[in-house]
């Protein structure tokens, strides 16, 4: 009998000698679309914040979360699981980062603050 596959337990990365990188990218893109994520050359983003990377090597899915200090490939069961784990990353807006003590910011959060440009309405000064 064939392997029993359900939506909760999807098939492992279906790599064969004829599988292409495009087929893997399609699976990743389909999952990213469900969450409104954007795929760029260097990873997966949400609202201009890098969440991480997802891939499949030698038939095994993996995810790298950009929010972790020691970024390494974490094994996953499928593209669905990998992208779902990126959806759990809490995206903090730059305005919120400005309210935190600087010594608690990660390297990525510092980078975001350096590139941050406030919205025009937040530049208003109010005189009393």
Beta strands, then each sheet from edge to edge (+ up, - down):
strand 1: 38-40
strand 2: 43-46
strand 3: 49-57
strand 4: 60-65
strand 5: 74-76
sheet 1: 1+ 2- 3+ 4- 5+
end
